[in-house]
Amino acid sequence: MTAPEDKSETVARPRGSGAQTIYERLRQSILELAIEPGSALDEVGLSEEFGMSRTPVREALVRLAAEGLVTTLPNRNTIVSPIDFTQLPVYFEALTLMYRVTTRSAAIHHTAEDLIAIRSQQAAFSEAVTRRDALGMIGANRDFHVAIAQAGGNPYFSGLFTRLLDEGRRILRLYYSSFDDRLPRQYVDEHEAIVDAIAARDPDLCEELGAVHGAQIVQQIQSYLVRTTASGIRLEDR
């Protein structure tokens, strides 16, 4: 008699799920600086680490390259993209604009369900600040502002802002480490004021609060980078 087939060994992994797993784990590690900028990403080593063939590894790296998180060098080696400090003034300009635009739009177009989502993310952010959980702060801050952008109802705004916030997570991680992960409570208070203005459907106040919030974060990050960068790169507005 033929032994029954062990289904646990024959069930195939859904197509593309391996690449998705590798992509998500590498992306998280890169954004949180667990893998440092400039680090080499070897396909063979990653294949062994994840227990998968090189094909899903390569697919994951292609997706990360499209987001600017990894770079393929002329010799075909792949590294984690360095943080380009020379582009920070342009990045900060776009980031500050999106704080203003998305907060104003949320005040006009949000639904009751949107407000629940925004408040939920704000509560998560506040808790992370209390715990001095830097990675939790960064993630909750990103999700809070993404929820606001989505409440505005413009997928182009929310898509752009999400990418900007994701790109900035590596910079925020450097910044938080500069004060031992003790984020000032003022950011929690500023978030609360933004939520209240959205709930009141006051677009002018929302835009003002968004502008102040964004500019203050940018200014503090700039100050930290100026103090810790010995190369003399100009980080102020051009």
C-alpha positions as CSV (number, residue, x, y, z in Angstrom):
1,M,0.0,0.0,0.0
2,T,1.3,3.4,-0.9
3,A,1.8,5.7,2.1
4,P,-0.5,8.8,2.2
5,E,1.1,11.9,0.8
6,D,2.3,14.5,3.3
7,K,0.3,17.5,2.2
8,S,2.4,19.8,4.4
9,E,5.3,19.3,2.1
10,T,3.4,19.4,-1.2
11,V,1.3,22.5,-0.8
12,A,3.0,25.1,-2.9
13,R,3.7,28.6,-1.7
14,P,1.3,31.1,-3.5
15,R,3.0,32.6,-6.5
16,G,4.8,35.8,-5.6
17,S,4.4,35.4,-1.8
18,G,8.1,34.6,-1.4
19,A,9.1,37.8,-3.1
20,Q,6.6,39.7,-1.0
21,T,7.9,38.3,2.2
22,I,11.5,39.2,1.4
23,Y,10.5,42.7,0.1
24,E,8.5,43.5,3.3
25,R,11.2,42.3,5.7
26,L,14.1,44.0,3.8
27,R,12.1,47.2,3.4
28,Q,11.3,47.4,7.1
29,S,14.9,46.7,8.1
30,I,16.2,49.4,5.6
31,L,13.7,52.0,6.8
32,E,14.5,51.4,10.4
33,L,18.3,51.4,9.8
34,A,18.6,47.8,11.0
35,I,20.5,47.5,7.7
36,E,22.6,50.6,7.4
37,P,22.9,52.8,4.3
38,G,25.6,51.5,2.0
39,S,25.4,47.9,3.2
40,A,25.8,45.2,0.5
41,L,22.9,43.0,-0.3
42,D,24.1,39.7,-1.6
43,E,21.6,37.6,-3.5
44,V,23.2,34.3,-2.6
45,G,23.3,35.3,1.1
46,L,19.8,36.6,1.1
47,S,18.6,33.4,-0.6
48,E,20.2,31.3,2.2
49,E,18.8,33.6,4.9
50,F,15.2,33.4,3.7
51,G,15.4,29.8,2.6
52,M,14.3,30.6,-0.9
53,S,15.7,30.6,-4.5
54,R,17.4,33.7,-5.9
55,T,14.4,34.5,-8.1
56,P,12.1,35.9,-5.3
57,V,15.2,37.7,-3.8
58,R,15.8,39.4,-7.2
59,E,12.2,40.3,-7.5
60,A,12.2,41.9,-4.1
61,L,15.3,43.9,-4.8
62,V,13.8,45.2,-8.1
63,R,10.8,46.5,-6.1
64,L,13.1,48.1,-3.5
65,A,15.2,49.7,-6.3
66,A,12.0,51.2,-7.8
67,E,11.4,52.9,-4.4
68,G,14.9,54.2,-4.2
69,L,15.8,52.1,-1.2
70,V,18.5,50.0,-2.9
71,T,20.9,50.8,-5.7
72,T,22.5,48.5,-8.3
73,L,26.1,49.4,-8.9
74,P,27.8,49.2,-12.3
75,N,29.5,45.9,-11.2
76,R,25.9,44.6,-10.7
77,N,26.3,44.4,-6.9
78,T,23.4,45.8,-4.9
79,I,23.6,48.0,-1.8
80,V,21.2,49.8,0.5
81,S,20.9,53.3,-1.0
82,P,22.9,56.0,0.9
83,I,20.9,58.9,2.3
84,D,21.5,61.7,-0.1
85,F,21.9,64.7,2.2
86,T,22.4,67.0,-0.8
87,Q,18.7,66.4,-1.8
88,L,17.3,67.2,1.6
89,P,16.3,70.8,0.9
90,V,14.2,69.6,-2.0
91,Y,12.8,66.7,0.0
92,F,11.9,69.1,2.9
93,E,10.2,71.5,0.6
94,A,7.9,68.7,-0.8
95,L,7.3,67.3,2.7
96,T,6.2,70.6,4.2
97,L,3.9,71.3,1.3
98,M,2.2,67.9,1.7
99,Y,1.6,68.5,5.4
100,R,-0.3,71.6,4.5
101,V,-2.2,70.2,1.6
102,T,-3.3,66.9,3.1
103,T,-4.4,68.4,6.4
104,R,-6.4,71.1,4.7
105,S,-8.0,68.5,2.4
106,A,-8.9,66.2,5.3
107,A,-10.8,69.0,7.0
108,I,-13.0,69.4,3.9
109,H,-13.6,65.9,2.8
110,H,-13.2,63.5,5.9
111,T,-15.9,61.1,6.9
112,A,-16.7,59.9,10.4
113,E,-14.9,56.7,9.6
114,D,-11.8,58.7,8.6
115,L,-11.8,60.5,11.9
116,I,-11.9,57.3,13.8
117,A,-8.9,56.0,11.9
118,I,-7.0,59.2,12.4
119,R,-7.7,59.2,16.2
120,S,-6.7,55.6,16.4
121,Q,-3.3,56.3,14.8
122,Q,-2.8,59.3,17.1
123,A,-3.5,57.2,20.2
124,A,-0.8,54.7,19.0
125,F,1.6,57.5,18.5
126,S,1.0,58.9,21.9
127,E,1.5,55.5,23.5
128,A,4.8,55.0,21.6
129,V,6.1,58.4,22.8
130,T,5.2,57.4,26.4
131,R,7.1,54.1,26.0
132,R,10.1,55.9,24.3
133,D,9.6,53.4,21.5
134,A,11.4,55.1,18.7
135,L,10.4,52.7,15.9
136,G,6.9,52.7,17.2
137,M,6.8,56.5,17.1
138,I,8.2,56.6,13.6
139,G,5.7,54.0,12.4
140,A,2.7,55.5,14.1
141,N,3.6,59.0,13.0
142,R,3.7,57.8,9.4
143,D,0.4,56.0,9.7
144,F,-1.2,59.1,11.4
145,H,-0.3,61.4,8.5
146,V,-1.2,58.8,5.9
147,A,-4.6,58.4,7.5
148,I,-5.0,62.2,7.2
149,A,-4.0,62.2,3.6
150,Q,-6.4,59.3,2.8
151,A,-9.2,61.3,4.5
152,G,-8.6,64.0,1.9
153,G,-9.8,61.7,-0.8
154,N,-7.0,62.5,-3.3
155,P,-5.0,59.3,-4.2
156,Y,-2.3,61.3,-5.8
157,F,-1.7,63.4,-2.6
158,S,-1.9,60.3,-0.4
159,G,0.4,58.3,-2.6
160,L,3.1,61.0,-2.8
161,F,2.9,61.8,0.9
162,T,3.2,58.2,1.8
163,R,6.3,57.8,-0.2
164,L,7.8,61.0,1.3
165,L,7.0,59.8,4.8
166,D,8.6,56.4,4.1
167,E,11.7,58.0,2.7
168,G,12.0,60.2,5.8
169,R,11.8,57.3,8.3
170,R,15.6,56.7,8.1
171,I,16.2,60.4,8.8
172,L,13.8,60.4,11.7
173,R,15.5,57.3,13.2
174,L,18.8,59.2,13.1
175,Y,17.1,62.2,14.7
176,Y,15.4,60.3,17.5
177,S,18.6,58.7,18.5
178,S,20.1,62.1,19.0
179,F,18.0,62.7,22.2
180,D,17.9,59.1,23.5
181,D,14.5,58.5,21.9
182,R,12.8,61.0,24.2
183,L,10.4,62.7,21.8
184,P,9.1,66.0,23.2
185,R,5.4,65.8,24.1
186,Q,4.8,68.9,21.9
187,Y,4.5,66.6,18.9
188,V,1.6,64.7,20.6
189,D,0.0,68.0,21.5
190,E,0.4,69.2,17.9
191,H,-1.2,66.1,16.5
192,E,-4.1,66.5,18.9
193,A,-4.6,70.1,17.7
194,I,-4.6,68.9,14.1
195,V,-7.2,66.2,14.8
196,D,-9.4,68.8,16.6
197,A,-9.1,71.2,13.6
198,I,-10.0,68.4,11.2
199,A,-13.0,67.4,13.3
200,A,-14.1,71.0,13.3
201,R,-13.8,71.1,9.5
202,D,-11.6,74.3,9.7
203,P,-9.4,74.0,6.5
204,D,-7.6,77.3,7.1
205,L,-6.6,76.3,10.6
206,C,-5.7,72.8,9.4
207,E,-3.4,74.2,6.8
208,E,-1.7,76.6,9.3
209,L,-1.2,73.8,11.8
210,G,0.1,71.4,9.2
211,A,2.6,74.1,8.0
212,V,3.9,74.8,11.5
213,H,4.1,71.1,12.4
214,G,6.0,70.3,9.2
215,A,8.3,73.3,9.4
216,Q,9.2,72.6,13.0
217,I,10.1,69.0,12.3
218,V,12.2,70.0,9.3
219,Q,14.0,72.7,11.3
220,Q,14.9,70.3,14.1
221,I,16.1,67.6,11.7
222,Q,18.2,70.1,9.9
223,S,19.7,71.3,13.2
224,Y,20.6,67.8,14.1
225,L,22.2,67.0,10.8
226,V,24.2,70.2,10.8
227,R,25.6,69.3,14.2
228,T,26.5,65.8,13.3
229,T,27.7,66.2,9.7
230,A,31.3,67.1,9.4
231,S,31.3,67.4,5.6
232,G,29.9,70.9,5.6
233,I,26.9,70.0,3.4
234,R,24.4,72.9,3.1
235,L,21.1,71.8,4.5
236,E,19.3,75.1,4.7
237,D,16.6,76.2,2.2
238,R,18.1,77.3,-1.0
